[in-house]
Every structure is written in C-alpha cells, then in structure tokens.
C-alpha cells in the first residue's frame, strides 16, 4: 500500500518535471525564432525549409531600425511613456500615501478600489468619446494627448501599488520621528520616502511598461505625427510584401525594456502583476 | 460626511484630489457620452447630425448575427483559452513549489515564464503571426511529422491561433498568483497531512487547492476581465478579426464599428453592453477581494 503510493508519487513527480521542461521550451521558442529571424537577410526570413540559425548572418534589419519610421516610432513611444509615467507616479504616490495614512478621511480602500476598478472598463469604451473630445481640443495625433490618456490609466495602477507600499511602513516609525521633533514634511521626506523607495521603483517600472506596451489608444489617437511602435506594427505586418526580418528586429528592440524590467523586478513580480490581489 | 476642503481632512483630500479628478474625468465623462450616443444614430463620415433613436441601437445589436458571433467567439476564448491558462498555471505553480527546492532555479524559471506576460500584446501578435505564416515555421514543423500544412489564420482556425498566443502570454498570471499563495502557506500544514499518510493527490485536492481557492478565483476574474478587452494580438494575428468578421471578439467589433464603419451609435451601444459585463465582474471581484482580506 505504502509502496504503491510512493510509486504513484514518483510518476506524478516525473510528469510534472516533464511538464515544466516542455512549457519552458514552449515559452522560449518564439523568443528564439524572433531573434533568429531578425538576424537573417530579408529574403531568408521565409526561406524553405526555415533555417534554424541564420545562413547569412546580417545586421541589416537592425540598421533599418536606426533610420526613419522605426526610430521615430520608438522615440514617440519613449516620449509618451516617460511623460505619462513621471506624472502618474507622482500623482499616484500622493494619493497612495493619503489612502494609506488617512483611510477614514479619504474613503480608504473603497475609493482606492473605485480608482482601480476603472481599469476594468474596456478601453475601447473610453477611447471612442475621447477621440471626439480630443478632435475638438486639437489633441489628436499629439504627444500631449496620448500622454494624458495614458496618465488616466497609469494613475489608478500607480495609486493602488503605492498605497500597498505605504501600508507596509509602520505608522510607529513616523510617530517616533514626530517625538524626535521632526515636522510632518520632514518626516515624510526623511523617514517615509526612503523606506518606500524600492516600491517607487517597482511602481515606476510597471506603469512605464503599461504605457510602452499600449496599442489601442496609440492606434486611435496617434496618426502621421505621433505613431508609437505598437501602432506601426500592423502597418508593417499586414499586406503582400511583408519584410519579416525587419518586423522581428523591431519586435526584439521593443522587447528589450520589458525583459530588463522582468529581470530587475523578479522579486516584486508577484505583487505587481496581480495588482496586490495576492497580498 | 460631505466632501469639504476645510478642517483636519484637508491635506489628505488635496493629496487624493488630482488622482480622483483625472480618473473621474476620463471614465465618467466617456461613460456618459457613450450612453448618450448609444441612443443616437450617427455616421459622422457622411456629415449628418446625430439623430435620436431611443433604444433602437440596442435592439439592432442584440438581434444582429455579428454581435452574437463575436459573443460566441468570446465564450470559446474564455472557456478554452482562460480554462487552459488556469489549469496549466496552477499545475506549473504547484510543480515549481513542490519539485524545485533551489531558490535560484525557482526564480529563474519564474522569470522565464513571466517574460511573455510583460511584452506588448501587439508584439506577441506579430511574433505569432510570423510563426503562423503559410511558409512559416509551424507549418514546417507539422510537415516534418507528416501532417498537412494549415492556414492558421483562416475563419475556422484563426481564433484558436489567437488562443494559443494568449496561453503563451498569460498562463504566467494564474501561475504567479497561485505560486505566491502556495509559498505563503505554512509548511507544517503539509507535514501534518504527510504524517497522516495522505497521498499527494489527496493533499493537493483536499488541502492545497481549497486553501488557495480565493486566490484562484481572483486570478480567474482577472483573466476573464482581460478577455473582453482583448484587441491587440487578435487585431494583428487575424488582421482585424478576419477573414471577414469570422474571428471578431466584442472589443474588436466595437473598434471596427467605430473606426472603420463610422457607425458611432452602434459602436457606443456595443461598448455599453461590454461595460455592463465589466460592472458585474467588478462586483464579483470586489466580493472575492474582500473575502480574501
């Protein structure tokens, strides 16, 4: 009886281990294939049979990235991302601190949750009215317009995350500082802020990732003047003459910030991606 | 207590004000505008004024084949796609916890598994669109084991191709949440079960999973809430839900109706119907969240 149980456990272990390895390969393959293709000359991208390593290794597609359309698109993504992220983290940190310290006066968890819940609405429901409003205001196809829209989606995320980081700072630390004769502002900047610095970094990265990855708003609000790399992709990837070597090079370039972010944030992954639900 | 800018609460309220104001303006205004527009017929491309039609748009949408086809696609997408993500994510999370003892291997595998989730869905879309090309690597792989080549973005297969890309990207979400929950459970719980001679299967189904129930529900709700928002990867892999309208999901249907057909009243109606789904799910989420807390 005992022995049979052990055998079965061994079988389960074996199956789960195989599962982990197979899933790992499934995750890695598209990355490998994209990088592999980006290093081929355009003609080799769809060669039959596909080449597992580039036959004629070339950086042509990457040099294409540095001129014109692709570079402009990456720059537009960067400008909008930085603008929206800085403001969202600032406003979100203010609100997050208030929600954490004065839950009664600010409505605390319920109001914070209301902010977060706005992210549950389908973005397509938001972007339709915004399109006409921005048209009236002259904000279509501008960096400012797109950054404002990202800001409105970045603030709830930043507020919710910062609230949970501020919640982790024991209130007694601040009270001890008051007793030592620190003023309120001094306490905030000298005691509280340094303690949540890692949280600010994590919040900044996650908010920036949201902006960097966004597609629909960029497609609708952008145009000839402001075209992020995500909005450029469908133009490149659909049609009769698709240059896959170039598109994959653009994809690899676009993957760099998220991949660095994951590696940097690997210890914060759980809270960040589940919006604190797992906490 | 009414909201006033006097008294001891003034500082907290001033701190919260910008966030609440920006979010309210960017959600309440669009929601109200959409509701109003959903009661009108408006084709701005023809230069005509919006015309009041009452609930006509709702009747039209709810009796249109296109809408229900998109809803059917959404149901397939949620049941199969989110279903596989949940089962796979839970299984992988438990495997990581129970089999991998060295912390650096755990973190390395977790980091690897999470990478697709951090990418732009548009990038995921074009990575997979390339794999699905007629002369692409997937057809080559299945050809090398003797199977016939497929049009992966056809009317019958397109949705499933999007589902596979989605599983690639999002299995990590339930995986992360369940992993975090499992690691936080006290090891003594499992020791006790083991000493009682409970089998692995018994421990998992009677101890581990019930303890993680609320987290699993939260992960499921997060995935379902993302499903009706899905546009990016679908847009790129199937070239806007094509061929024709065969692979449309409701979010994309609203986009195409607004920005290709310029039928604003109908598009606003679809977004409001989606918004109602969102409100119901939001409520469920809040209940699950509060129970957890």
Interface residues (C-beta under 8 A of the other chain):
Chain A: X2 X5 X8 X9 X12 X13 X16 X17 X19 X20 X23 X24 X26 X27 X28 X30 X31 X33 X34 X37 X46 X48 X49 X50 X91 X92 X94 X95 X97 X98 X99 X101 X102 X105 X106 X109 X111 X113 X115 X117 X118 X120 X121 X122 X123 X124 X125 X126 X128 X129 X130 X131 X132 X133 X149 X151 X152 X153 X155 X156 X159 X209 X212 X213 X214 X215 X216 X220 X230 X233 X234 X236 X237 X238 X244 X247 X248 X251 X254 X255 X258 X259 X261 X262 X263 X266 X267 X269 X270 X271 X273 X274 X275 X277 X278
Chain B: X8 X9 X11 X12 X13 X15 X16 X18 X19 X20 X22 X23 X25 X26 X27 X29 X30 X31 X33 X34 X37 X88 X91 X92 X94 X95 X96 X98 X99 X100 X107 X109 X110 X111 X112 X113 X114 X115 X116 X117 X118 X119 X120 X121 X122 X123 X125 X126 X127 X128 X129 X130 X131 X133 X135 X136 X137 X140 X168 X171 X172 X173 X176 X177 X179 X180 X181 X197 X199 X200 X201 X215 X218 X219 X222 X225 X228 X229 X231 X232 X235 X236 X239 X251 X254 X255 X258 X259 X264 X267 X268 X271 X272 X274 X275 X278 X281 X282 X285 X286 X289 X292 X293
